[in-house]
Amino acid sequence: MNSETFIHILRNELVVALGCTEPVAIALAAAKARTYVGGNINKITVYASAGIIKNALAVGIPGTGQTGIDFVAALGAIAGNAEKQLEVLADIDPVAISKARTMVDEGISVVHLADTPTKLYIEVMIEAEQRYAKVVITDNHTNITLIEVDGKIVDTGGCANASFKSSKEDRNSLTIDSIVDFVNAVDLGELSLVKQSIELNRKAGLDGLTHSYGLEVGKTIKENVQRGILSDDLISHAMALAAAGSDARMAGSTMPVMANSGSGNQGIAATNPVIAAAERLGASEEQLIRAVALSHLVTIHIKSKFGRLSALCGVTVSGTGASCGITYLLGGGKPEIRAAIQNMLGNVTGMMCDGAKGGCAMKVATCTSAAVQSALLASRGKSISSTNGFIENDAEKTIENFCRIGNEATSEMDKLVLEMMLNKEL
């Protein structure tokens, strides 16, 4: 692979996002549909796949203090700016929030489970006084594959089979060794997007450490360090900064983050642990940027086989990327980075996804802790042996096994978890 291919992948898979990407994608579809209809809105109907409902049901909507798929669809229709893509809700105000809440209370905005095998599927139909419009998003969060107005198809943009913005051929050519070679050789000037991810995601983490969001996982870790209950070491610092970013994002912070492979939480978990490690290890800016680039690319490499949405937690993937980045900062080369992957996947595989919500920050903290431990072991040449479980001699084959578990063995678990989420008593 040449350097331009890696840069192209980074440009396509690192995207600035405001709010959790699943509800934001619903808002984007609603905002786009609204551009085709005028007058008062009589009905908003959302059909979404199980994975979308799972990740959009309970997560905070940025700047609103609200949750709910019906609410975010109404908000997108009222005040969303479709031109801003994943920052569609950047311009909302209290009046729009109140109107959206009223629409939900009056039953104007409703949600249904879509009957589709597509894991990422969003359909929003807006019925107004004189016409209706329907917008469909499939496979990735900004991939509009159908726009229908009054029964006529006006656009079939996007690509119905594209689960990633970068090409399958490019992503399939990624390997651990080629990623490390690229990270070591690339001119820093080509990594401006990686540098931006460091700036944005670190700010989100600091915001979560300063203010009270959600479960306050990161803030609680920091406070217990200050009280002397926890050590002021690399692992506590990394857990606090990473979890605090997730605390803020899941609770509806208005601060944008750099998403990785369609997930803001994955972007945070791939970035902030490496930033924290660099701060504790006294790494240079160049070392930090290269280490974060490594983390992002390993995350994209694994996610390309793992898929956008799964019954397993995606932070296990970005935590693996972070462990590679931390190993790099500890002076590790290709053998140590491969060992970090073996250690991580032999540890955190099996963590299930039960939707995007405040509790995700605890999973981020858990995977960050594992990332540091895995890196420390790997930097000493310690790796989980192929005699252990599904771990292979080759880290690339271990990744294949991990992704098979995520894709082939968990569909029934995903259905069961969604059933529990939709039918529980609150």
VENNOR-V929020 format. One record per pair of residues at least 24 apart in sequence whose C-alpha atoms are under 7 Angstrom apart, sorted by the first residue. I is the first residue (numbers start at 1). J is the second residue. D is the distance in whole Angstrom. If there is no record, write none. Layout:
i=I j=J d=D
i=I j=J d=D
//
This chain:
i=3 j=182 d=7
i=3 j=186 d=7
i=5 j=170 d=7
i=9 j=166 d=6
i=12 j=165 d=5
i=12 j=166 d=6
i=13 j=165 d=6
i=13 j=166 d=7
i=13 j=260 d=6
i=13 j=261 d=5
i=14 j=258 d=6
i=14 j=259 d=6
i=14 j=260 d=5
i=14 j=261 d=7
i=15 j=258 d=5
i=15 j=259 d=5
i=15 j=260 d=7
i=16 j=256 d=6
i=16 j=257 d=6
i=16 j=258 d=4
i=16 j=259 d=6
i=17 j=86 d=5
i=17 j=87 d=6
i=17 j=256 d=5
i=17 j=257 d=6
i=17 j=258 d=6
i=17 j=259 d=6
i=17 j=264 d=7
i=18 j=86 d=6
i=18 j=87 d=5
i=18 j=254 d=7
i=18 j=255 d=7
i=18 j=256 d=4
i=18 j=257 d=7
i=19 j=61 d=6
i=19 j=62 d=5
i=19 j=249 d=6
i=19 j=252 d=6
i=20 j=249 d=7
i=20 j=250 d=7
i=20 j=264 d=6
i=21 j=141 d=7
i=21 j=262 d=7
i=21 j=263 d=6
i=21 j=264 d=7
i=22 j=52 d=6
i=22 j=55 d=6
i=22 j=56 d=5
i=23 j=56 d=5
i=23 j=69 d=6
i=23 j=72 d=6
i=24 j=86 d=6
i=25 j=86 d=7
i=25 j=141 d=5
i=25 j=142 d=7
i=26 j=73 d=6
i=26 j=122 d=7
i=27 j=72 d=6
i=27 j=73 d=5
i=27 j=75 d=7
i=27 j=76 d=4
i=27 j=80 d=7
i=28 j=76 d=6
i=28 j=80 d=7
i=28 j=82 d=6
i=28 j=85 d=6
i=28 j=88 d=6
i=29 j=124 d=6
i=29 j=135 d=6
i=29 j=136 d=7
i=29 j=137 d=7
i=30 j=73 d=6
i=30 j=76 d=5
i=30 j=77 d=5
i=30 j=124 d=6
i=31 j=76 d=5
i=31 j=77 d=5
i=31 j=80 d=5
i=31 j=81 d=6
i=31 j=82 d=5
i=32 j=82 d=5
i=32 j=135 d=7
i=33 j=125 d=7
i=33 j=126 d=6
i=33 j=133 d=5
i=33 j=134 d=6
i=33 j=135 d=6
i=34 j=77 d=6
i=34 j=126 d=7
i=36 j=133 d=6
i=37 j=128 d=6
i=37 j=131 d=6
i=37 j=132 d=6
i=37 j=133 d=7
i=38 j=128 d=7
i=39 j=128 d=6
i=39 j=129 d=6
i=40 j=128 d=6
i=40 j=129 d=6
i=41 j=126 d=7
i=41 j=127 d=6
i=41 j=128 d=4
i=41 j=129 d=7
i=42 j=108 d=6
i=42 j=127 d=6
i=42 j=128 d=5
i=42 j=129 d=7
i=43 j=108 d=5
i=43 j=109 d=6
i=43 j=126 d=6
i=43 j=127 d=5
i=43 j=128 d=7
i=44 j=108 d=6
i=44 j=109 d=5
i=44 j=110 d=6
i=44 j=124 d=7
i=44 j=125 d=6
i=44 j=126 d=5
i=44 j=127 d=6
i=45 j=109 d=6
i=45 j=110 d=5
i=45 j=111 d=6
i=45 j=124 d=6
i=45 j=125 d=5
i=45 j=126 d=7
i=46 j=110 d=6
i=46 j=111 d=5
i=46 j=112 d=6
i=46 j=123 d=6
i=46 j=124 d=5
i=46 j=125 d=7
i=47 j=111 d=6
i=47 j=112 d=5
i=47 j=113 d=6
i=47 j=114 d=5
i=47 j=122 d=6
i=47 j=123 d=5
i=47 j=124 d=6
i=48 j=112 d=7
i=48 j=113 d=5
i=48 j=114 d=5
i=48 j=121 d=5
i=48 j=122 d=5
i=48 j=123 d=6
i=49 j=113 d=6
i=49 j=114 d=5
i=49 j=116 d=7
i=49 j=118 d=7
i=49 j=119 d=6
i=49 j=120 d=6
i=49 j=121 d=5
i=49 j=122 d=7
i=50 j=113 d=7
i=50 j=418 d=7
i=51 j=119 d=6
i=51 j=120 d=7
i=51 j=309 d=6
i=52 j=120 d=6
i=54 j=354 d=7
i=54 j=355 d=4
i=54 j=418 d=6
i=55 j=355 d=4
i=55 j=356 d=4
i=56 j=356 d=6
i=58 j=356 d=7
i=58 j=357 d=5
i=59 j=250 d=6
i=59 j=251 d=7
i=59 j=356 d=5
i=59 j=357 d=4
i=59 j=358 d=7
i=60 j=250 d=5
i=60 j=251 d=4
i=60 j=252 d=4
i=61 j=252 d=5
i=62 j=252 d=4
i=62 j=253 d=5
i=62 j=254 d=5
i=63 j=252 d=6
i=63 j=253 d=6
i=63 j=254 d=5
i=64 j=97 d=7
i=65 j=252 d=7
i=69 j=111 d=7
i=70 j=104 d=6
i=70 j=109 d=5
i=70 j=110 d=5
i=70 j=111 d=6
i=71 j=100 d=6
i=71 j=101 d=6
i=71 j=104 d=6
i=74 j=100 d=5
i=74 j=103 d=7
i=74 j=109 d=6
i=75 j=100 d=5
i=85 j=142 d=7
i=119 j=309 d=7
i=139 j=163 d=4
i=140 j=164 d=6
i=140 j=262 d=7
i=141 j=262 d=7
i=163 j=308 d=7
i=171 j=301 d=7
i=171 j=304 d=7
i=174 j=301 d=6
i=177 j=334 d=6
i=179 j=294 d=7
i=179 j=297 d=7
i=180 j=294 d=7
i=180 j=334 d=7
i=183 j=290 d=6
i=183 j=293 d=7
i=183 j=294 d=6
i=194 j=289 d=7
i=194 j=292 d=7
i=194 j=293 d=6
i=195 j=289 d=6
i=197 j=258 d=5
i=198 j=271 d=6
i=200 j=256 d=7
i=200 j=257 d=5
i=200 j=258 d=6
i=201 j=245 d=7
i=201 j=257 d=5
i=201 j=258 d=6
i=201 j=268 d=6
i=201 j=271 d=7
i=201 j=272 d=7
i=202 j=272 d=6
i=204 j=245 d=5
i=204 j=248 d=7
i=204 j=255 d=6
i=204 j=257 d=7
i=205 j=241 d=5
i=205 j=242 d=6
i=205 j=244 d=5
i=205 j=245 d=4
i=206 j=241 d=7
i=208 j=244 d=4
i=208 j=245 d=6
i=208 j=247 d=6
i=208 j=248 d=5
i=209 j=244 d=6
i=213 j=247 d=5
i=213 j=248 d=5
i=213 j=251 d=6
i=214 j=247 d=6
i=214 j=251 d=5
i=214 j=358 d=5
i=215 j=247 d=7
i=215 j=358 d=6
i=216 j=244 d=7
i=216 j=247 d=6
i=217 j=243 d=6
i=217 j=244 d=6
i=217 j=247 d=7
i=217 j=361 d=6
i=217 j=362 d=6
i=218 j=243 d=5
i=218 j=244 d=4
i=219 j=244 d=6
i=234 j=277 d=6
i=234 j=280 d=6
i=235 j=369 d=6
i=235 j=372 d=6
i=237 j=276 d=6
i=238 j=272 d=7
i=238 j=273 d=5
i=238 j=276 d=5
i=238 j=277 d=6
i=238 j=368 d=7
i=239 j=273 d=7
i=239 j=365 d=5
i=239 j=368 d=6
i=239 j=369 d=6
i=241 j=272 d=6
i=241 j=276 d=7
i=242 j=268 d=6
i=242 j=269 d=6
i=242 j=272 d=5
i=242 j=273 d=6
i=242 j=364 d=7
i=242 j=365 d=7
i=243 j=361 d=5
i=243 j=362 d=7
i=243 j=364 d=6
i=243 j=365 d=5
i=246 j=360 d=7
i=246 j=361 d=5
i=247 j=358 d=6
i=247 j=361 d=5
i=250 j=357 d=6
i=250 j=358 d=5
i=251 j=358 d=6
i=261 j=300 d=6
i=262 j=308 d=7
i=266 j=314 d=7
i=266 j=315 d=6
i=266 j=318 d=5
i=269 j=315 d=7
i=269 j=318 d=6
i=269 j=319 d=6
i=269 j=364 d=6
i=270 j=295 d=6
i=270 j=296 d=6
i=270 j=318 d=5
i=270 j=319 d=6
i=270 j=321 d=6
i=270 j=322 d=5
i=271 j=322 d=7
i=273 j=322 d=6
i=273 j=368 d=6
i=274 j=322 d=6
i=274 j=325 d=6
i=274 j=326 d=6
i=277 j=326 d=6
i=278 j=329 d=7
i=287 j=329 d=7
i=291 j=325 d=4
i=291 j=328 d=6
i=291 j=329 d=7
i=292 j=325 d=6
i=294 j=325 d=6
i=295 j=321 d=4
i=295 j=322 d=5
i=295 j=324 d=6
i=295 j=325 d=5
i=296 j=321 d=6
i=302 j=399 d=7
i=305 j=403 d=6
i=306 j=403 d=5
i=306 j=406 d=7
i=306 j=407 d=7
i=310 j=406 d=6
i=310 j=407 d=7
i=311 j=352 d=6
i=311 j=353 d=5
i=311 j=406 d=7
i=311 j=410 d=6
i=311 j=411 d=7
i=311 j=413 d=7
i=311 j=414 d=5
i=312 j=350 d=6
i=312 j=351 d=6
i=312 j=352 d=4
i=312 j=353 d=5
i=312 j=406 d=6
i=313 j=351 d=6
i=313 j=352 d=5
i=313 j=353 d=4
i=315 j=364 d=6
i=315 j=367 d=7
i=316 j=348 d=6
i=316 j=349 d=7
i=316 j=367 d=6
i=319 j=367 d=5
i=319 j=368 d=6
i=319 j=371 d=6
i=320 j=344 d=6
i=320 j=371 d=6
i=322 j=371 d=6
i=323 j=371 d=4
i=323 j=372 d=6
i=323 j=374 d=6
i=323 j=375 d=5
i=324 j=375 d=7
i=326 j=372 d=7
i=326 j=375 d=6
i=327 j=375 d=5
i=327 j=379 d=6
i=330 j=379 d=7
i=332 j=379 d=6
i=336 j=378 d=5
i=336 j=379 d=6
i=336 j=381 d=6
i=338 j=395 d=6
i=339 j=378 d=5
i=339 j=382 d=7
i=339 j=383 d=5
i=340 j=374 d=5
i=340 j=375 d=5
i=340 j=378 d=5
i=341 j=395 d=7
i=342 j=383 d=6
i=342 j=384 d=6
i=342 j=391 d=7
i=342 j=395 d=6
i=342 j=398 d=7
i=343 j=374 d=5
i=343 j=383 d=6
i=343 j=384 d=5
i=344 j=370 d=7
i=344 j=371 d=6
i=344 j=374 d=6
i=346 j=384 d=7
i=346 j=391 d=7
i=354 j=417 d=6
//
